[in-house]
Amino acid sequence: EKLSPGGQLLLSAKIENYPGFSEPIPAQKLVEQMQKQAENLGMNLKLEEVKNISQQDGKKIVRTFAERQYEALTIIIATGTRPSRLGVEGEEKLIGQGVSYCAICDTPFFKNKIVAVVGGGSTALEEGLYLAKFASKVYLVHRRGMFRAEKILAKRVTKNPKIEIVWNSIVEEVCGGGEVEKIKVKNLKTEKTSDLVCSGIFIFTGSNPNTEFVKDFIELDNQGFIKTDKRLEANIKGIFACGDVRNNLLKQIIVACGEGALATHIAEAYVNKTKG
């Protein structure tokens, strides 16, 4: 693990869509429970960033930036993705305090509040429509004068009375003390800057898979996600991938957990077969 267990899960303050919890559970607490359970079953956590993976004499070799090396018969890659950031002032500081990259995760905290969505692709429009079911108003900020999304989604968005589209504009700053209070938006045609008062900003300008360390080892798709078969195996035998590091349609904790269970089961079978 590069930093600490949890990954993008920790971008949300609380989790409401994970089975088994009737009340929202703090993301950090859920991660701690998962980690404790895994450690009780024998997991040995290493907080190191992986430099690369290679193969030699049938064994997989993992090298880290800590100048350590680990050998195994099989590897499961579950490095997920990182959201594309706007890179504007205030964004990093207010992540989890109104800045979000997941509408499904955080929508409940913005019921009857004003929010902004940034992006013009299908994901941004889908999430904007979802947010409009709960928020009092949704600003949809897009840098172009037309959407890149599916036409049916664009039609639904333009007809939704709770969504106001802010065309040809970019976010220049996210403002607020402890929480998001407003965003500064610049119109690219007029060069004028204005403030949009809102309690949250949802950013959907894409995501980047954490696969740089295997780009020269296994096959990736044109977006950098790991390509696998239905058994979650990559193009090299004994290398498996699960969760958001694959180009899944739905990126949720339960999906990643389910794929993790499947990958573990198949990886175990691979080890048993290899050992004979």
NORUR-V583351 format. One record per pair of residues at least 12 apart in sequence whose ideal C-beta (glycine too) atoms are under 7 Angstrom apart, sorted by sequence separation. I is the first residue (numbers start at 0). J is the second residue. D is the distance in Angstrom with one decimal. If there is no record, write none. Layout:
BEGIN
{{I;J;D} {I;J;D}}
END
This chain:
BEGIN
{{13;25;5.6} {14;26;5.4} {17;29;6.5} {49;61;5.9} {50;62;4.8} {58;70;5.0} {59;71;5.2} {127;139;5.1} {170;182;5.3} {171;183;4.7} {243;255;6.3} {12;25;6.9} {13;26;6.4} {50;63;5.7} {58;71;7.0} {61;74;6.8} {171;184;6.9} {181;194;4.9} {182;195;5.2} {210;223;5.3} {227;240;5.3} {242;255;3.5} {12;26;6.4} {49;63;5.5} {50;64;5.1} {58;72;6.6} {59;73;6.8} {116;130;6.5} {170;184;5.8} {171;185;5.0} {181;195;6.1} {210;224;7.0} {241;255;6.6} {11;26;4.9} {14;29;5.4} {48;63;6.2} {59;74;4.9} {181;196;4.7} {182;197;6.3} {208;223;4.7} {210;225;6.0} {218;233;6.5} {225;240;4.1} {47;63;4.0} {48;64;4.8} {114;130;5.8} {168;184;4.9} {169;185;5.6} {181;197;6.3} {207;223;6.8} {208;224;4.8} {217;233;4.5} {218;234;4.2} {242;258;5.6} {9;26;5.4} {47;64;6.9} {139;156;6.6} {168;185;6.3} {217;234;5.9} {241;258;3.7} {242;259;6.6} {8;26;5.4} {9;27;6.6} {47;65;4.6} {82;100;3.8} {168;186;5.1} {169;187;6.5} {179;197;6.6} {182;200;5.6} {217;235;5.5} {227;245;6.0} {241;259;5.0} {165;184;6.2} {167;186;5.8} {168;187;6.5} {179;198;6.1} {225;244;5.4} {47;67;6.5} {114;134;4.8} {167;187;4.9} {179;199;5.7} {224;244;6.5} {225;245;5.8} {5;26;7.0} {9;30;6.5} {113;134;6.6} {116;137;6.0} {167;188;5.0} {171;192;6.6} {179;200;5.9} {217;238;5.8} {224;245;5.8} {241;262;4.2} {8;30;6.0} {52;74;6.5} {112;134;5.8} {113;135;5.8} {119;141;3.8} {124;146;6.6} {144;166;5.3} {224;246;3.9} {106;129;6.7} {110;133;4.8} {112;135;6.1} {113;136;4.6} {114;137;5.7} {115;138;4.2} {116;139;5.0} {117;140;4.9} {118;141;6.9} {119;142;7.0} {139;162;5.6} {141;164;6.8} {144;167;5.3} {239;262;4.5} {102;126;3.9} {106;130;5.9} {109;133;6.5} {111;135;5.0} {116;140;7.0} {119;143;5.9} {124;148;4.6} {137;161;5.9} {143;167;6.6} {222;246;6.5} {5;30;3.9} {109;134;5.3} {115;140;5.9} {136;161;5.8} {137;162;4.7} {138;163;5.4} {139;164;4.9} {140;165;4.6} {141;166;6.1} {142;167;6.8} {4;30;5.6} {103;129;6.9} {139;165;6.6} {142;168;6.6} {220;246;5.9} {239;265;6.5} {102;129;5.3} {106;133;5.3} {119;146;5.0} {120;147;5.0} {121;148;4.2} {125;152;6.4} {128;155;5.9} {136;163;6.8} {138;165;5.6} {142;169;5.2} {173;200;5.9} {231;258;6.3} {239;266;5.4} {102;130;5.3} {119;147;5.2} {120;148;5.4} {121;149;5.4} {124;152;4.3} {128;156;6.3} {131;159;5.4} {140;168;5.4} {119;148;6.7} {124;153;6.6} {127;156;6.1} {4;34;5.0} {131;161;4.4} {140;170;6.0} {231;261;6.0} {121;152;5.8} {128;159;6.6} {131;162;5.5} {231;262;4.7} {85;117;6.7} {124;156;5.1} {237;269;5.6} {232;265;7.0} {210;244;6.4} {231;265;6.4} {127;162;6.0} {209;244;6.6} {230;265;5.3} {208;244;5.4} {0;44;6.4} {140;184;6.0} {0;45;7.0} {142;187;6.5} {0;46;5.7} {1;48;4.4} {117;170;5.7} {138;195;5.3} {138;197;6.5} {115;182;5.7} {130;201;6.7} {7;79;6.0} {6;79;4.8} {98;173;6.1} {126;201;6.1} {126;203;5.7} {97;175;6.4} {93;173;5.6} {115;195;5.9} {123;203;3.9} {96;177;6.2} {97;178;4.9} {98;179;6.2} {122;203;4.8} {93;175;5.8} {96;178;4.8} {97;179;2.7} {115;197;4.7} {12;95;5.2} {87;170;5.8} {89;172;5.4} {90;173;5.2} {96;179;6.6} {113;196;6.5} {114;197;5.5} {117;200;6.6} {120;203;7.0} {10;94;6.1} {11;95;7.0} {87;171;5.9} {88;172;4.6} {89;173;3.6} {113;197;4.6} {114;198;6.3} {10;95;6.2} {85;170;5.7} {87;172;5.5} {89;174;5.8} {93;178;7.0} {113;198;6.0} {114;199;4.2} {115;200;4.6} {116;201;4.8} {117;202;4.9} {118;203;3.8} {87;173;6.3} {89;175;6.9} {93;179;5.4} {112;198;4.2} {114;200;7.0} {117;203;6.6} {118;204;5.0} {16;103;6.5} {112;199;6.8} {114;201;6.3} {116;203;6.6} {117;204;6.2} {10;99;7.0} {109;198;6.0} {10;100;6.0} {11;101;6.4} {109;199;4.9} {10;101;6.7} {15;107;5.5} {11;104;4.3} {11;105;5.6} {102;201;5.4} {99;199;6.3} {97;198;6.1} {97;199;4.6} {98;200;5.6} {99;201;5.1} {100;202;5.5} {97;200;6.5} {85;202;6.0} {85;204;6.8} {82;202;6.6} {83;204;4.7} {83;205;4.2} {83;206;6.0} {82;206;5.2} {83;207;6.2} {81;206;6.7} {80;206;4.3} {81;207;5.4} {80;207;6.0} {80;208;4.9} {81;209;6.2} {80;209;6.3} {79;209;5.9} {78;209;4.0} {78;210;6.8} {76;213;6.8} {103;251;6.9} {76;225;6.3} {52;212;6.7} {51;212;5.4} {52;213;5.6} {50;212;6.3} {49;212;4.9} {53;216;6.6} {79;242;5.7} {80;243;4.7} {52;216;5.3} {73;237;4.4} {74;238;5.5} {75;239;4.7} {76;240;4.5} {77;241;5.2} {79;243;4.3} {80;244;6.8} {51;216;6.9} {72;237;6.4} {77;242;4.9} {79;244;5.6} {73;239;7.0} {75;241;6.3} {78;244;5.1} {77;244;6.3} {76;244;5.9} {59;237;6.3} {59;238;6.9} {54;235;6.7} {77;259;6.3} {75;262;4.9} {75;263;6.7} {75;266;5.6} {73;266;4.6} {73;269;5.3} {73;270;5.6} {72;270;5.0} {72;273;5.4} {16;251;6.6} {17;252;5.5} {18;253;6.5} {17;253;6.5} {8;252;6.2}}
END
